[in-house]
Amino acid sequence: MRRLLFALALGACTDPGASPPDTEGTPDATVARPSSRAADAARKLGLQPNFLIGLGNDQQDAAFNLGQRLDIRYRYLVRSGSQGWPDWNTGGGFVTRTAQAARSNGAVPMYTLYELAAQGDGNTSITEDRSYMSLFWADVALLFDKLREFDSPAIVHFEPDFWAYAQQKSNGNPTAMKAEVRIAPDCSDLSDDLAGFGRCLVSMARKRAPKVLVGFHASTWGAYTNGRPDGFAVGRFLNEVGAGEADFFAIDMLDRDAGCFEVQGPNCQRRGSGWYWDETNRQSPNFHDHLAWATKVREALPLPILWWQLPLGVPSDTPGGTPGTYRDNRVRYIFSHPDEFAAAGGLGACFGTGAGGQTTVTTDGEQFRNALQAYRAGPTPLP
């Protein structure tokens, strides 16, 4: 669903800082169990226990030109065949450069690992491709080794979209879907199926980079009951693939501006309606509907929630808009109601575009900057 080539383009090496020489890390045998409290997760990241605000997919380092500190800055890590993020800088140095740039600006670096769409969106058979999975597991090991060298808190977000496709393909039974797992470093004792696959991701993080918080992705379209998204079923499935051993789970509301879908812009060709949600929460779709679904996921997967890749459009009573200035109201609602998201178990909200042509922090009339400035004056404490 997200655009692999767009993510590759965002991998252009604009972050300052040089990559230090590679060194071998020593696995840490003592690893704390994850907590269900968002405040604990924030503290592990070295941040104050307030609802966190992040930004990603920004070009020209716009995240660091706002005049306001961000808690999180995220970037994609993608692969296409034999080429991928380890080649963007020598020896996978893109990870280090991104981490150094975030830390120097007071933010925690976050990486969205997005390699399982390399053979087509929704093609889950990639996990059975031994040749490709050998590259994948080498990338995962490199990522965590680089973050161990960084030796500061960071966040890794595992494969958005993939888990929903896998839940559908496996009919909710992760042992029914095969995956090359035992070829991975550190995972020879796990099963060659989806259950082993998810646990291998967490195991490699714990052994190689214990300061890193990791999380899986929950998608509203992963499971339906009576025609309605079933959050509990999504959470239960993620728990069965090992997500309960992680530190958080991520959710996206909509990966592009509502207005782009309303006018069927070049990167917004999905069919449907109700893209622009009701802020009064009287008519569906609305924000309370979404929070109710997220709460159901959390019943089965009791971890903090990180909202991710939220659109940056500016509210308007007129549907649509034009490239770079499509309408949306998620920035306004979230910054007006951070207490609702914290009360639902939220750790924070990360904004960013999911395709080209969307509203950005450089085209939104300073909506995001002004909202962040006002929020910093009175941030919402995490329970």
C-alpha positions as YAML, in Angstrom:
chain: A
units: angstrom
residues:
- id: 1
  name: MET
  ca: [0.00, 0.00, 0.00]
- id: 2
  name: ARG
  ca: [2.86, 2.36, 0.64]
- id: 3
  name: ARG
  ca: [5.15, 3.29, -2.19]
- id: 4
  name: LEU
  ca: [8.47, 1.47, -2.14]
- id: 5
  name: LEU
  ca: [10.10, 3.74, -4.72]
- id: 6
  name: PHE
  ca: [9.02, 6.82, -2.80]
- id: 7
  name: ALA
  ca: [10.60, 5.38, 0.32]
- id: 8
  name: LEU
  ca: [13.78, 4.69, -1.64]
- id: 9
  name: ALA
  ca: [13.85, 8.27, -2.80]
- id: 10
  name: LEU
  ca: [13.59, 9.43, 0.80]
- id: 11
  name: GLY
  ca: [16.66, 7.38, 1.53]
- id: 12
  name: ALA
  ca: [18.84, 10.07, -0.06]
- id: 13
  name: CYS
  ca: [21.62, 10.71, 2.40]
- id: 14
  name: THR
  ca: [20.87, 14.18, 3.66]
- id: 15
  name: ASP
  ca: [21.64, 13.52, 7.33]
- id: 16
  name: PRO
  ca: [24.86, 15.06, 8.62]
- id: 17
  name: GLY
  ca: [27.53, 13.11, 10.39]
- id: 18
  name: ALA
  ca: [30.01, 10.46, 9.43]
- id: 19
  name: SER
  ca: [29.61, 6.75, 10.13]
- id: 20
  name: PRO
  ca: [32.09, 5.39, 12.68]
- id: 21
  name: PRO
  ca: [34.03, 2.21, 11.94]
- id: 22
  name: ASP
  ca: [32.11, -1.03, 12.31]
- id: 23
  name: THR
  ca: [32.72, -2.95, 15.54]
- id: 24
  name: GLU
  ca: [31.34, -6.23, 16.79]
- id: 25
  name: GLY
  ca: [28.83, -5.97, 19.64]
- id: 26
  name: THR
  ca: [28.48, -8.37, 22.52]
- id: 27
  name: PRO
  ca: [24.90, -9.56, 23.12]
- id: 28
  name: ASP
  ca: [23.40, -8.52, 26.43]
- id: 29
  name: ALA
  ca: [21.94, -11.53, 28.23]
- id: 30
  name: THR
  ca: [19.86, -9.41, 30.62]
- id: 31
  name: VAL
  ca: [16.80, -8.00, 28.85]
- id: 32
  name: ALA
  ca: [13.87, -6.42, 30.67]
- id: 33
  name: ARG
  ca: [10.38, -7.53, 29.76]
- id: 34
  name: PRO
  ca: [8.21, -4.98, 27.96]
- id: 35
  name: SER
  ca: [5.82, -2.84, 29.99]
- id: 36
  name: SER
  ca: [2.21, -2.05, 29.11]
- id: 37
  name: ARG
  ca: [2.66, 1.51, 30.41]
- id: 38
  name: ALA
  ca: [3.42, 4.18, 27.85]
- id: 39
  name: ALA
  ca: [5.20, 6.28, 30.48]
- id: 40
  name: ASP
  ca: [7.71, 3.44, 31.00]
- id: 41
  name: ALA
  ca: [8.38, 3.26, 27.26]
- id: 42
  name: ALA
  ca: [8.99, 7.01, 27.09]
- id: 43
  name: ARG
  ca: [11.49, 6.80, 29.94]
- id: 44
  name: LYS
  ca: [13.32, 3.92, 28.23]
- id: 45
  name: LEU
  ca: [13.72, 6.25, 25.25]
- id: 46
  name: GLY
  ca: [15.30, 8.83, 27.52]
- id: 47
  name: LEU
  ca: [12.32, 11.18, 27.13]
- id: 48
  name: GLN
  ca: [9.97, 12.83, 29.57]
- id: 49
  name: PRO
  ca: [6.82, 10.72, 30.16]
- id: 50
  name: ASN
  ca: [4.57, 12.92, 28.04]
- id: 51
  name: PHE
  ca: [2.62, 12.02, 24.89]
- id: 52
  name: LEU
  ca: [5.34, 12.05, 22.23]
- id: 53
  name: ILE
  ca: [5.31, 13.89, 18.91]
- id: 54
  name: GLY
  ca: [7.32, 12.77, 15.90]
- id: 55
  name: LEU
  ca: [7.80, 13.50, 12.22]
- id: 56
  name: GLY
  ca: [9.17, 11.47, 9.34]
- id: 57
  name: ASN
  ca: [9.60, 11.16, 5.60]
- id: 58
  name: ASP
  ca: [10.65, 14.80, 5.60]
- id: 59
  name: GLN
  ca: [12.90, 15.94, 2.80]
- id: 60
  name: GLN
  ca: [15.74, 18.44, 3.23]
- id: 61
  name: ASP
  ca: [15.67, 17.79, 6.98]
- id: 62
  name: ALA
  ca: [12.47, 19.81, 7.38]
- id: 63
  name: ALA
  ca: [11.93, 18.09, 10.74]
- id: 64
  name: PHE
  ca: [14.91, 19.96, 12.14]
- id: 65
  name: ASN
  ca: [14.00, 23.35, 10.66]
- id: 66
  name: LEU
  ca: [10.77, 23.91, 12.57]
- id: 67
  name: GLY
  ca: [12.28, 25.79, 15.47]
- id: 68
  name: GLN
  ca: [10.59, 23.25, 17.76]
- id: 69
  name: ARG
  ca: [12.01, 20.06, 19.22]
- id: 70
  name: LEU
  ca: [10.59, 16.74, 18.09]
- id: 71
  name: ASP
  ca: [10.59, 13.62, 20.25]
- id: 72
  name: ILE
  ca: [10.92, 11.17, 17.34]
- id: 73
  name: ARG
  ca: [12.22, 11.41, 13.80]
- id: 74
  name: TYR
  ca: [11.55, 8.37, 11.58]
- id: 75
  name: ARG
  ca: [12.94, 7.14, 8.28]
- id: 76
  name: TYR
  ca: [12.20, 4.14, 6.07]
- id: 77
  name: LEU
  ca: [14.62, 1.28, 5.46]
- id: 78
  name: VAL
  ca: [13.75, -0.51, 2.22]
- id: 79
  name: ARG
  ca: [15.17, -3.04, -0.20]
- id: 80
  name: SER
  ca: [14.52, -3.75, -3.87]
- id: 81
  name: GLY
  ca: [16.14, -7.00, -4.97]
- id: 82
  name: SER
  ca: [19.89, -6.93, -4.40]
- id: 83
  name: GLN
  ca: [19.90, -3.20, -3.63]
- id: 84
  name: GLY
  ca: [18.68, -1.59, -0.45]
- id: 85
  name: TRP
  ca: [19.34, 0.74, 2.44]
- id: 86
  name: PRO
  ca: [22.69, -0.88, 3.38]
- id: 87
  name: ASP
  ca: [24.00, 0.51, 0.07]
- id: 88
  name: TRP
  ca: [22.85, 4.11, 0.65]
- id: 89
  name: ASN
  ca: [26.00, 4.68, 2.71]
- id: 90
  name: THR
  ca: [28.98, 2.38, 3.03]
- id: 91
  name: GLY
  ca: [28.41, -0.50, 5.40]
- id: 92
  name: GLY
  ca: [24.89, 0.52, 6.34]
- id: 93
  name: GLY
  ca: [26.06, 3.92, 7.57]
- id: 94
  name: PHE
  ca: [22.66, 5.45, 6.77]
- id: 95
  name: VAL
  ca: [21.43, 4.08, 10.10]
- id: 96
  name: THR
  ca: [24.23, 5.79, 12.00]
- id: 97
  name: ARG
  ca: [23.90, 9.07, 10.12]
- id: 98
  name: THR
  ca: [20.16, 9.16, 10.79]
- id: 99
  name: ALA
  ca: [20.69, 8.34, 14.46]
- id: 100
  name: GLN
  ca: [23.36, 11.00, 14.92]
- id: 101
  name: ALA
  ca: [21.23, 13.65, 13.22]
- id: 102
  name: ALA
  ca: [18.25, 12.83, 15.43]
- id: 103
  name: ARG
  ca: [20.27, 12.83, 18.64]
- id: 104
  name: SER
  ca: [21.98, 16.14, 17.81]
- id: 105
  name: ASN
  ca: [18.52, 17.70, 17.49]
- id: 106
  name: GLY
  ca: [17.13, 16.22, 20.69]
- id: 107
  name: ALA
  ca: [15.07, 13.48, 19.02]
- id: 108
  name: VAL
  ca: [15.05, 9.68, 19.18]
- id: 109
  name: PRO
  ca: [15.71, 7.99, 15.80]
- id: 110
  name: MET
  ca: [13.04, 5.63, 14.51]
- id: 111
  name: TYR
  ca: [13.35, 3.22, 11.59]
- id: 112
  name: THR
  ca: [10.47, 1.67, 9.70]
- id: 113
  name: LEU
  ca: [11.78, -1.58, 8.26]
- id: 114
  name: TYR
  ca: [9.87, -2.09, 5.00]
- id: 115
  name: GLU
  ca: [11.53, -4.83, 2.99]
- id: 116
  name: LEU
  ca: [8.80, -7.45, 2.57]
- id: 117
  name: ALA
  ca: [6.99, -5.57, -0.21]
- id: 118
  name: ALA
  ca: [10.00, -5.89, -2.50]
- id: 119
  name: GLN
  ca: [8.31, -8.54, -4.69]
- id: 120
  name: GLY
  ca: [4.94, -6.81, -4.80]
- id: 121
  name: ASP
  ca: [2.52, -5.29, -2.32]
- id: 122
  name: GLY
  ca: [0.74, -8.14, -0.54]
- id: 123
  name: ASN
  ca: [3.01, -10.89, -1.90]
- id: 124
  name: THR
  ca: [3.60, -12.72, 1.37]
- id: 125
  name: SER
  ca: [5.31, -15.66, -0.35]
- id: 126
  name: ILE
  ca: [8.51, -13.60, -0.17]
- id: 127
  name: THR
  ca: [9.11, -15.10, 3.29]
- id: 128
  name: GLU
  ca: [9.64, -18.49, 1.61]
- id: 129
  name: ASP
  ca: [12.25, -17.14, -0.83]
- id: 130
  name: ARG
  ca: [15.46, -18.41, 0.74]
- id: 131
  name: SER
  ca: [17.68, -16.19, -1.38]
- id: 132
  name: TYR
  ca: [15.80, -13.01, -0.56]
- id: 133
  name: MET
  ca: [15.35, -13.88, 3.11]
- id: 134
  name: SER
  ca: [19.08, -14.41, 3.46]
- id: 135
  name: LEU
  ca: [19.50, -10.76, 2.44]
- id: 136
  name: PHE
  ca: [16.64, -9.72, 4.72]
- id: 137
  name: TRP
  ca: [18.08, -11.34, 7.83]
- id: 138
  name: ALA
  ca: [21.52, -9.94, 7.08]
- id: 139
  name: ASP
  ca: [19.92, -6.49, 6.90]
- id: 140
  name: VAL
  ca: [18.14, -6.99, 10.23]
- id: 141
  name: ALA
  ca: [21.40, -8.05, 11.88]
- id: 142
  name: LEU
  ca: [23.21, -5.06, 10.38]
- id: 143
  name: LEU
  ca: [20.49, -2.66, 11.56]
- id: 144
  name: PHE
  ca: [20.68, -3.82, 15.15]
- id: 145
  name: ASP
  ca: [24.47, -4.00, 15.13]
- id: 146
  name: LYS
  ca: [24.61, -0.39, 13.96]
- id: 147
  name: LEU
  ca: [22.18, 0.64, 16.66]
- id: 148
  name: ARG
  ca: [24.25, -1.16, 19.29]
- id: 149
  name: GLU
  ca: [27.23, 0.90, 18.15]
- id: 150
  name: PHE
  ca: [25.08, 4.04, 18.44]
- id: 151
  name: ASP
  ca: [24.57, 3.03, 22.08]
- id: 152
  name: SER
  ca: [21.54, 5.24, 22.70]
- id: 153
  name: PRO
  ca: [17.79, 4.62, 22.61]
- id: 154
  name: ALA
  ca: [16.15, 4.12, 19.23]
- id: 155
  name: ILE
  ca: [12.93, 2.69, 17.80]
- id: 156
  name: VAL
  ca: [12.45, 0.03, 15.11]
- id: 157
  name: HIS
  ca: [9.03, -0.53, 13.55]
- id: 158
  name: PHE
  ca: [8.56, -3.86, 11.77]
- id: 159
  name: GLU
  ca: [7.02, -4.15, 8.30]
- id: 160
  name: PRO
  ca: [3.75, -2.15, 8.14]
- id: 161
  name: ASP
  ca: [1.04, -3.77, 5.96]
- id: 162
  name: PHE
  ca: [2.79, -7.16, 5.94]
- id: 163
  name: TRP
  ca: [1.15, -8.47, 9.11]
- id: 164
  name: ALA
  ca: [-2.35, -7.69, 7.84]
- id: 165
  name: TYR
  ca: [-1.67, -9.46, 4.55]
- id: 166
  name: ALA
  ca: [-0.20, -12.40, 6.48]
- id: 167
  name: GLN
  ca: [-3.22, -12.60, 8.78]
- id: 168
  name: GLN
  ca: [-5.50, -12.81, 5.76]
- id: 169
  name: LYS
  ca: [-3.38, -15.36, 3.91]
- id: 170
  name: SER
  ca: [-2.96, -17.62, 6.94]
- id: 171
  name: ASN
  ca: [-6.60, -17.31, 8.04]
- id: 172
  name: GLY
  ca: [-5.32, -16.07, 11.38]
- id: 173
  name: ASN
  ca: [-3.08, -19.10, 12.00]
- id: 174
  name: PRO
  ca: [0.59, -18.02, 11.93]
- id: 175
  name: THR
  ca: [1.87, -21.60, 11.98]
- id: 176
  name: ALA
  ca: [0.12, -22.18, 8.64]
- id: 177
  name: MET
  ca: [2.35, -19.68, 6.81]
- id: 178
  name: LYS
  ca: [5.89, -20.79, 6.06]
- id: 179
  name: ALA
  ca: [8.91, -18.51, 6.45]
- id: 180
  name: GLU
  ca: [12.67, -18.94, 6.24]
- id: 181
  name: VAL
  ca: [13.61, -18.32, 9.87]
- id: 182
  name: ARG
  ca: [16.31, -20.77, 10.93]
- id: 183
  name: ILE
  ca: [18.72, -19.30, 8.38]
- id: 184
  name: ALA
  ca: [18.70, -16.08, 10.41]
- id: 185
  name: PRO
  ca: [21.47, -15.27, 12.88]
- id: 186
  name: ASP
  ca: [20.41, -16.00, 16.47]
- id: 187
  name: CYS
  ca: [17.22, -17.89, 15.43]
- id: 188
  name: SER
  ca: [18.20, -21.48, 14.68]
- id: 189
  name: ASP
  ca: [15.96, -22.68, 17.52]
- id: 190
  name: LEU
  ca: [12.77, -21.05, 16.17]
- id: 191
  name: SER
  ca: [10.16, -22.48, 13.80]
- id: 192
  name: ASP
  ca: [10.16, -21.88, 10.04]
- id: 193
  name: ASP
  ca: [6.76, -20.22, 10.05]
- id: 194
  name: LEU
  ca: [5.25, -16.83, 10.77]
- id: 195
  name: ALA
  ca: [5.26, -17.42, 14.52]
- id: 196
  name: GLY
  ca: [8.98, -18.04, 14.42]
- id: 197
  name: PHE
  ca: [9.50, -15.12, 12.05]
- id: 198
  name: GLY
  ca: [8.04, -12.53, 14.41]
- id: 199
  name: ARG
  ca: [9.86, -13.93, 17.42]
- id: 200
  name: CYS
  ca: [13.12, -13.92, 15.50]
- id: 201
  name: LEU
  ca: [12.80, -10.17, 14.87]
- id: 202
  name: VAL
  ca: [12.36, -9.49, 18.58]
- id: 203
  name: SER
  ca: [15.09, -11.94, 19.59]
- id: 204
  name: MET
  ca: [17.65, -10.31, 17.31]
- id: 205
  name: ALA
  ca: [16.80, -6.89, 18.72]
- id: 206
  name: ARG
  ca: [17.17, -8.04, 22.32]
- id: 207
  name: LYS
  ca: [20.46, -9.82, 21.74]
- id: 208
  name: ARG
  ca: [22.11, -7.23, 19.51]
- id: 209
  name: ALA
  ca: [20.69, -3.84, 20.54]
- id: 210
  name: PRO
  ca: [19.02, -3.99, 23.97]
- id: 211
  name: LYS
  ca: [18.51, -0.20, 24.13]
- id: 212
  name: VAL
  ca: [16.21, -0.31, 21.10]
- id: 213
  name: LEU
  ca: [12.42, -0.43, 21.45]
- id: 214
  name: VAL
  ca: [10.72, -2.53, 18.78]
- id: 215
  name: GLY
  ca: [7.14, -2.84, 17.62]
- id: 216
  name: PHE
  ca: [4.87, -4.52, 15.09]
- id: 217
  name: HIS
  ca: [2.10, -2.86, 13.05]
- id: 218
  name: ALA
  ca: [-1.67, -3.23, 13.49]
- id: 219
  name: SER
  ca: [-3.82, -2.48, 10.42]
- id: 220
  name: THR
  ca: [-7.58, -1.90, 10.56]
- id: 221
  name: TRP
  ca: [-8.06, -4.08, 7.48]
- id: 222
  name: GLY
  ca: [-6.26, -7.09, 8.94]
- id: 223
  name: ALA
  ca: [-9.47, -8.75, 10.16]
- id: 224
  name: TYR
  ca: [-13.22, -8.17, 9.92]
- id: 225
  name: THR
  ca: [-16.18, -9.57, 11.83]
- id: 226
  name: ASN
  ca: [-19.65, -9.00, 10.41]
- id: 227
  name: GLY
  ca: [-18.18, -6.56, 7.93]
- id: 228
  name: ARG
  ca: [-16.55, -4.37, 10.59]
- id: 229
  name: PRO
  ca: [-12.84, -4.10, 11.45]
- id: 230
  name: ASP
  ca: [-12.09, -6.44, 14.36]
- id: 231
  name: GLY
  ca: [-9.37, -4.92, 16.53]
- id: 232
  name: PHE
  ca: [-9.33, -7.78, 19.01]
- id: 233
  name: ALA
  ca: [-8.68, -10.32, 16.22]
- id: 234
  name: VAL
  ca: [-5.82, -8.18, 14.91]
- id: 235
  name: GLY
  ca: [-4.28, -7.90, 18.37]
- id: 236
  name: ARG
  ca: [-4.67, -11.61, 19.03]
- id: 237
  name: PHE
  ca: [-2.95, -12.52, 15.76]
- id: 238
  name: LEU
  ca: [-0.06, -10.14, 16.41]
- id: 239
  name: ASN
  ca: [0.34, -11.61, 19.87]
- id: 240
  name: GLU
  ca: [0.60, -15.07, 18.31]
- id: 241
  name: VAL
  ca: [3.42, -13.96, 15.98]
- id: 242
  name: GLY
  ca: [5.47, -12.62, 18.88]
- id: 243
  name: ALA
  ca: [4.36, -9.00, 19.05]
- id: 244
  name: GLY
  ca: [3.52, -9.42, 22.72]
- id: 245
  name: GLU
  ca: [7.27, -9.71, 23.36]
- id: 246
  name: ALA
  ca: [7.87, -6.30, 21.73]
- id: 247
  name: ASP
  ca: [7.64, -2.84, 23.33]
- id: 248
  name: PHE
  ca: [4.79, -1.15, 21.44]
- id: 249
  name: PHE
  ca: [2.60, -1.55, 18.40]
- id: 250
  name: ALA
  ca: [2.06, 1.01, 15.67]
- id: 251
  name: ILE
  ca: [-1.16, 2.13, 13.99]
- id: 252
  name: ASP
  ca: [-1.79, 4.38, 11.01]
- id: 253
  name: MET
  ca: [-5.10, 6.20, 10.48]
- id: 254
  name: LEU
  ca: [-4.59, 7.13, 6.83]
- id: 255
  name: ASP
  ca: [-1.26, 7.27, 5.05]
- id: 256
  name: ARG
  ca: [-2.17, 10.21, 2.79]
- id: 257
  name: ASP
  ca: [-4.26, 13.35, 2.96]
- id: 258
  name: ALA
  ca: [-8.01, 12.80, 2.89]
- id: 259
  name: GLY
  ca: [-8.37, 15.43, 0.17]
- id: 260
  name: CYS
  ca: [-6.03, 13.53, -2.14]
- id: 261
  name: PHE
  ca: [-8.39, 10.54, -2.06]
- id: 262
  name: GLU
  ca: [-11.42, 12.79, -2.45]
- id: 263
  name: VAL
  ca: [-10.15, 14.04, -5.82]
- id: 264
  name: GLN
  ca: [-8.42, 10.74, -6.70]
- id: 265
  name: GLY
  ca: [-5.02, 12.40, -6.97]
- id: 266
  name: PRO
  ca: [-2.14, 10.66, -8.78]
- id: 267
  name: ASN
  ca: [-1.04, 8.73, -5.68]
- id: 268
  name: CYS
  ca: [-4.51, 8.29, -4.19]
- id: 269
  name: GLN
  ca: [-6.41, 5.88, -6.41]
- id: 270
  name: ARG
  ca: [-8.06, 3.72, -3.74]
- id: 271
  name: ARG
  ca: [-11.82, 3.47, -3.91]
- id: 272
  name: GLY
  ca: [-13.96, 4.42, -0.97]
- id: 273
  name: SER
  ca: [-15.37, 7.36, 0.95]
- id: 274
  name: GLY
  ca: [-15.31, 8.86, 4.42]
- id: 275
  name: TRP
  ca: [-11.66, 9.86, 4.22]
- id: 276
  name: TYR
  ca: [-12.23, 13.10, 6.17]
- id: 277
  name: TRP
  ca: [-13.39, 12.14, 9.67]
- id: 278
  name: ASP
  ca: [-16.06, 13.85, 11.77]
- id: 279
  name: GLU
  ca: [-14.36, 15.83, 14.55]
- id: 280
  name: THR
  ca: [-17.59, 16.05, 16.55]
- id: 281
  name: ASN
  ca: [-17.62, 12.24, 16.75]
- id: 282
  name: ARG
  ca: [-21.34, 12.14, 15.97]
- id: 283
  name: GLN
  ca: [-21.19, 10.57, 12.51]
- id: 284
  name: SER
  ca: [-19.00, 7.71, 11.34]
- id: 285
  name: PRO
  ca: [-16.21, 7.54, 10.44]
- id: 286
  name: ASN
  ca: [-14.83, 9.55, 13.33]
- id: 287
  name: PHE
  ca: [-11.97, 9.65, 15.79]
- id: 288
  name: HIS
  ca: [-13.79, 7.95, 18.64]
- id: 289
  name: ASP
  ca: [-14.59, 5.02, 16.33]
- id: 290
  name: HIS
  ca: [-10.89, 4.72, 15.61]
- id: 291
  name: LEU
  ca: [-9.89, 4.92, 19.28]
- id: 292
  name: ALA
  ca: [-12.44, 2.24, 20.14]
- id: 293
  name: TRP
  ca: [-10.84, -0.05, 17.54]
- id: 294
  name: ALA
  ca: [-7.35, 0.72, 18.86]
- id: 295
  name: THR
  ca: [-8.49, -0.09, 22.39]
- id: 296
  name: LYS
  ca: [-9.73, -3.49, 21.19]
- id: 297
  name: VAL
  ca: [-6.32, -4.24, 19.67]
- id: 298
  name: ARG
  ca: [-4.73, -3.33, 22.98]
- id: 299
  name: GLU
  ca: [-7.02, -5.69, 24.89]
- id: 300
  name: ALA
  ca: [-5.35, -8.58, 23.09]
- id: 301
  name: LEU
  ca: [-1.92, -6.93, 22.79]
- id: 302
  name: PRO
  ca: [-1.41, -4.91, 25.99]
- id: 303
  name: LEU
  ca: [1.38, -2.62, 24.83]
- id: 304
  name: PRO
  ca: [1.65, 1.16, 24.26]
- id: 305
  name: ILE
  ca: [0.38, 2.47, 20.92]
- id: 306
  name: LEU
  ca: [2.42, 4.64, 18.57]
- id: 307
  name: TRP
  ca: [0.39, 6.34, 15.84]
- id: 308
  name: TRP
  ca: [2.54, 6.60, 12.73]
- id: 309
  name: GLN
  ca: [2.65, 8.23, 9.29]
- id: 310
  name: LEU
  ca: [-0.28, 10.53, 9.97]
- id: 311
  name: PRO
  ca: [-1.21, 12.98, 7.19]
- id: 312
  name: LEU
  ca: [-0.34, 16.65, 7.52]
- id: 313
  name: GLY
  ca: [-3.19, 18.26, 5.57]
- id: 314
  name: VAL
  ca: [-4.94, 21.41, 6.75]
- id: 315
  name: PRO
  ca: [-8.68, 21.34, 7.62]
- id: 316
  name: SER
  ca: [-11.13, 22.78, 5.10]
- id: 317
  name: ASP
  ca: [-14.88, 22.69, 4.53]
- id: 318
  name: THR
  ca: [-14.16, 22.22, 0.83]
- id: 319
  name: PRO
  ca: [-13.31, 18.64, -0.20]
- id: 320
  name: GLY
  ca: [-10.11, 17.90, -2.09]
- id: 321
  name: GLY
  ca: [-7.35, 20.39, -2.69]
- id: 322
  name: THR
  ca: [-4.31, 20.39, -4.93]
- id: 323
  name: PRO
  ca: [-0.96, 18.56, -4.78]
- id: 324
  name: GLY
  ca: [0.96, 19.75, -1.76]
- id: 325
  name: THR
  ca: [-2.09, 21.36, -0.18]
- id: 326
  name: TYR
  ca: [-4.76, 18.67, 0.15]
- id: 327
  name: ARG
  ca: [-7.13, 18.93, 3.09]
- id: 328
  name: ASP
  ca: [-7.07, 16.73, 6.19]
- id: 329
  name: ASN
  ca: [-7.95, 17.21, 9.87]
- id: 330
  name: ARG
  ca: [-5.86, 14.70, 11.78]
- id: 331
  name: VAL
  ca: [-3.21, 17.21, 12.84]
- id: 332
  name: ARG
  ca: [-5.85, 19.51, 14.25]
- id: 333
  name: TYR
  ca: [-7.77, 16.77, 16.05]
- id: 334
  name: ILE
  ca: [-4.79, 15.04, 17.63]
- id: 335
  name: PHE
  ca: [-3.18, 18.23, 18.89]
- id: 336
  name: SER
  ca: [-6.58, 19.33, 20.23]
- id: 337
  name: HIS
  ca: [-7.23, 16.00, 22.00]
- id: 338
  name: PRO
  ca: [-3.90, 14.42, 23.00]
- id: 339
  name: ASP
  ca: [-5.49, 13.33, 26.28]
- id: 340
  name: GLU
  ca: [-7.84, 11.00, 24.40]
- id: 341
  name: PHE
  ca: [-4.94, 9.26, 22.69]
- id: 342
  name: ALA
  ca: [-2.92, 9.00, 25.89]
- id: 343
  name: ALA
  ca: [-5.94, 7.57, 27.73]
- id: 344
  name: ALA
  ca: [-6.30, 4.89, 25.02]
- id: 345
  name: GLY
  ca: [-2.78, 3.68, 25.80]
- id: 346
  name: GLY
  ca: [-0.97, 5.93, 23.38]
- id: 347
  name: LEU
  ca: [2.77, 6.56, 23.55]
- id: 348
  name: GLY
  ca: [2.77, 9.22, 20.86]
- id: 349
  name: ALA
  ca: [1.92, 10.31, 17.32]
- id: 350
  name: CYS
  ca: [4.32, 10.52, 14.38]
- id: 351
  name: PHE
  ca: [3.29, 12.51, 11.33]
- id: 352
  name: GLY
  ca: [4.56, 12.16, 7.77]
- id: 353
  name: THR
  ca: [3.60, 11.64, 4.16]
- id: 354
  name: GLY
  ca: [3.02, 8.17, 2.72]
- id: 355
  name: ALA
  ca: [3.40, 9.15, -0.93]
- id: 356
  name: GLY
  ca: [4.44, 12.05, -3.09]
- id: 357
  name: GLY
  ca: [2.27, 15.10, -3.66]
- id: 358
  name: GLN
  ca: [0.90, 15.27, -0.11]
- id: 359
  name: THR
  ca: [0.82, 18.21, 2.27]
- id: 360
  name: THR
  ca: [4.10, 18.62, 4.16]
- id: 361
  name: VAL
  ca: [5.39, 20.81, 6.96]
- id: 362
  name: THR
  ca: [6.73, 23.14, 4.29]
- id: 363
  name: THR
  ca: [3.35, 23.55, 2.53]
- id: 364
  name: ASP
  ca: [0.88, 23.50, 5.43]
- id: 365
  name: GLY
  ca: [1.01, 27.19, 6.29]
- id: 366
  name: GLU
  ca: [2.96, 26.32, 9.47]
- id: 367
  name: GLN
  ca: [0.01, 24.39, 10.90]
- id: 368
  name: PHE
  ca: [2.21, 21.63, 12.31]
- id: 369
  name: ARG
  ca: [4.88, 23.99, 13.62]
- id: 370
  name: ASN
  ca: [2.35, 26.17, 15.41]
- id: 371
  name: ALA
  ca: [0.51, 23.17, 16.86]
- id: 372
  name: LEU
  ca: [3.78, 21.69, 18.14]
- id: 373
  name: GLN
  ca: [4.80, 25.01, 19.69]
- id: 374
  name: ALA
  ca: [1.49, 25.27, 21.54]
- id: 375
  name: TYR
  ca: [1.73, 21.65, 22.67]
- id: 376
  name: ARG
  ca: [5.23, 22.13, 24.07]
- id: 377
  name: ALA
  ca: [3.83, 24.81, 26.40]
- id: 378
  name: GLY
  ca: [1.64, 22.20, 28.12]
- id: 379
  name: PRO
  ca: [2.37, 18.59, 27.04]
- id: 380
  name: THR
  ca: [0.03, 15.75, 28.02]
- id: 381
  name: PRO
  ca: [1.44, 13.44, 30.74]
- id: 382
  name: LEU
  ca: [1.35, 9.73, 30.03]
- id: 383
  name: PRO
  ca: [-0.48, 7.53, 32.53]
...
